[in-house]
Amino acid sequence: MQRDPQNKTTPGRSGWWGRGAGAWAVAFAALHFSWALGGSWGLSVSAGPLAEERPGWFVAVGLWGVGGLCLVGGGLGWLLARPRPGGPTGSAVKALGWCACAVLLVRGIAIEVLLLLGTAGPELDISPAQRLWSLTLWNPWFLVGGLVFGLAAREFGRAQGSRGGAIRQPVTTSRGPGR
């Protein structure tokens, strides 16, 4: 297999970041669906009193809704792992990848800063355990997800030649005099 000098992606590794982004999103979907079905592992240190009370709006929007949104993110990761289609579809997939990156990074950084500075506000009633788990477990995973989606969006379409089979080389012919 010939290597395209313009292609900065290693052949055979194309789509790795997209698959990673999809797996990250599906893992978060599974966790939210588990919570929506009554599971509690990690929910109390993530959602505080809402985990215990489980009001209907929280279960519908915060658990089922976020789980569904994470499944959409899994589909986006899958699309980012595939060869980039031409036209507006490819541009839309890449833009959605960058949007997912931005949302996850902003969410992770903003909550981390609020918790580190202690400016989240007393009305939120964040326990020391919630603060610790958010700082050390939950928010770093949002940062990881944002970085993985960003890398997937950056890679998307870069290695088309290595994904689509043989790399096309320009055909040149030389003809001698009189031919």
C-alpha positions in Angstrom: 0.0 0.0 0.0 1.4 3.4 -1.0 1.4 6.2 1.5 0.0 9.6 0.5 2.5 12.2 1.7 -0.3 14.7 2.3 -2.1 12.3 4.6 -1.0 12.8 8.2 -3.0 9.9 9.5 -1.4 6.5 9.9 -3.0 3.9 7.6 -5.0 1.3 9.4 -5.8 3.6 12.4 -8.3 5.8 10.6 -11.5 6.3 12.5 -10.0 5.3 15.8 -11.0 8.6 17.5 -14.5 8.4 16.1 -14.9 4.9 17.4 -13.6 6.1 20.8 -16.0 9.0 20.8 -18.9 6.6 20.0 -17.9 4.2 22.7 -17.6 7.0 25.3 -21.1 8.2 24.4 -22.7 4.7 24.5 -21.0 4.1 27.9 -22.6 7.2 29.3 -26.0 6.3 27.7 -25.8 2.9 29.4 -25.1 4.5 32.8 -28.0 6.9 32.4 -30.4 4.2 31.4 -29.3 2.1 34.3 -30.1 5.0 36.6 -33.5 5.6 34.9 -34.4 2.0 35.5 -33.7 2.3 39.2 -29.9 1.7 39.5 -28.1 3.9 42.0 -24.4 3.3 41.5 -22.7 6.7 41.5 -26.0 8.6 41.2 -26.1 10.0 44.7 -22.7 11.6 44.4 -23.6 12.9 40.9 -27.1 14.2 41.5 -27.3 14.6 45.3 -30.9 14.8 46.7 -32.4 14.3 43.2 -31.0 10.7 43.3 -33.0 9.9 46.4 -36.2 11.8 45.5 -36.2 10.9 41.8 -38.9 13.4 40.7 -40.6 12.5 37.4 -39.0 15.4 35.5 -35.5 14.3 36.6 -36.1 10.7 35.5 -37.6 11.8 32.2 -35.2 14.5 31.2 -32.0 14.0 33.3 -31.9 10.2 32.9 -33.9 9.0 29.9 -33.4 12.2 28.0 -29.6 12.5 28.6 -29.3 8.7 27.9 -31.0 9.2 24.5 -28.8 12.2 23.7 -25.8 10.1 24.5 -27.0 7.4 22.1 -27.2 10.2 19.4 -23.6 11.0 20.4 -22.7 7.3 19.9 -24.2 7.5 16.4 -22.2 10.7 15.7 -19.0 8.9 16.8 -19.8 6.1 14.4 -20.3 8.6 11.6 -17.0 10.3 12.5 -15.2 7.0 12.2 -16.4 6.4 8.6 -15.1 7.9 5.4 -16.3 11.5 5.0 -19.1 11.8 2.5 -18.9 14.7 0.1 -21.0 17.8 0.1 -23.0 19.3 3.0 -23.5 16.0 4.8 -19.8 15.6 5.5 -19.5 19.2 6.6 -22.6 18.8 8.9 -21.1 15.7 10.6 -17.8 17.4 11.1 -19.5 20.5 12.6 -21.6 18.3 14.9 -18.4 16.6 16.1 -16.9 20.0 16.9 -20.1 21.1 18.7 -20.1 17.9 20.8 -16.4 18.7 21.6 -17.3 22.2 22.7 -20.3 21.4 24.8 -18.5 18.6 26.7 -15.4 20.7 27.3 -17.3 23.8 28.4 -19.5 21.7 30.7 -16.5 19.9 32.2 -14.4 23.0 32.6 -17.2 25.2 33.9 -18.3 22.8 36.6 -14.7 22.0 37.6 -13.9 25.7 38.0 -17.1 26.4 40.0 -16.4 23.5 42.3 -12.7 24.4 42.8 -13.4 28.0 43.5 -16.4 27.2 45.7 -18.6 29.6 43.8 -21.4 27.1 42.9 -23.6 28.8 45.4 -25.0 27.7 48.8 -28.4 27.1 47.3 -27.1 24.1 45.4 -26.3 22.3 48.7 -23.4 20.3 47.3 -22.0 17.8 49.9 -18.3 17.2 50.3 -18.7 13.7 48.8 -20.5 15.2 45.7 -17.8 17.8 45.3 -15.0 15.2 45.6 -16.6 12.8 43.1 -17.4 15.5 40.7 -13.9 16.9 40.7 -12.1 13.6 40.5 -14.4 11.3 38.5 -17.4 12.9 36.7 -15.9 16.1 35.3 -12.7 14.6 34.1 -14.7 12.1 32.0 -16.6 15.1 30.4 -13.2 16.5 29.5 -12.0 13.2 28.1 -15.2 13.0 26.0 -14.8 16.5 24.7 -11.2 15.8 23.7 -12.1 12.5 22.0 -14.9 14.1 20.0 -12.6 17.0 19.0 -9.9 14.6 17.8 -12.5 12.6 15.9 -13.8 15.8 14.2 -10.3 16.8 13.4 -9.4 13.4 11.9 -12.8 13.1 10.0 -12.0 13.0 6.3 -8.3 13.4 6.6 -7.5 9.8 5.6 -10.0 9.2 2.9 -7.4 7.6 0.7 -6.5 5.0 3.3 -10.1 4.2 4.1 -11.4 3.8 0.6 -8.8 1.3 -0.6 -6.0 2.1 -2.9 -4.8 5.7 -3.1 -5.3 7.1 -6.6 -2.2 8.3 -8.3 -2.3 10.6 -11.3 -1.8 8.7 -14.6 0.9 10.0 -16.7 1.9 8.7 -20.1 4.8 9.7 -22.3 4.6 9.4 -25.9 7.7 9.5 -28.1 8.0 11.7 -31.2 5.4 11.1 -33.8 3.1 9.2 -31.6 
